[in-house]
Amino acid sequence: MAMKVLADCINCAACEPECPNQAISAADGVYAINGDRCTECAGAYESPRCVLVCPVDCIVRDPERVESPEVLQARYASLHV
């Protein structure tokens, strides 16, 4: 499952440098997460770093992108060849 940024985003940019997959970028006044690059930090950290650093708690799991830990780990490996 990929993460997603809710409309509550205050555009603080705290999350962007934390992403090991460069999945987070600025878009339309808030930050957005590219679900094709997001691994919920599998392969790099124990939990999603973006969630830990977000000061307004506006990053959640995207229910539209349910993926197994194995899929997330494989995506991480393919992004870091």
N, C-alpha and C positions, 0 to 999 in steps of 0.2 A: 504494500500500500504506500503510495506516495503521500507526502505532506502537502498542505495547501495553506495559503495565507488568506485570512478572512478580511472583510472590508474594514475592520477595526484598525488595520495597520496604520501606524503613525509615520511611516516612511523614515524610520530612524537609522536604517541600514545596519543594525547590529547583527542580523542574521547572515547577510551575504558573505562576509569573510569566513564565517564558521563552516560553511558547506564544503565538504571535501570533494564534491563532484561538480562544483560550479553550476549548480542547478537553480540558484536564486539570482534574480535580477530585478531591476526597477522596471515597472510597467504601469503607466497611467496613474501616477501619483502614489502608488503602493508597490510593495514588492510581490513578486510572483515566483512560484516554484515550477520548474519544468519537470513534469512527472516522468518523462522519459530519461531523466538524469538522476532523479531522486531515488535514494536507496534507504531512506530513513537512517542514514549513517551506518547501515550494516556494512561490515568490512573495515570500518574506520573507528567507530565509537560504539559504546553500549546502548546509547539512546540518541535520538535526533538532537544535534547541537543547536539547531535553530530554535527549537522549543525552549531549551534551557536559557538562551540569551534574550529571548523576546520579552521586552518590558511590559507589554500589554496582553500577553497570552493570546495572540491572534493566529497562531500556527497550530493546525490540527491535522489529524489523519484524514485523507480524502476518501470518503466512502465509495466514490466512483472508481477508485484504483486499488482494489483489494489484490494483494500479491503475497505470496508465501515468502518466508525468510530465505528459502533457497533461490527464488527468483531475484530477490533483492541482492543477495550475495553474488549471484552470477552477473548481475548488471554492474555491480561495483567492480568486479574483476575485469569485465569488458571495457569499462571506462578507464582503468588504470593498467593497461597492458604495457 
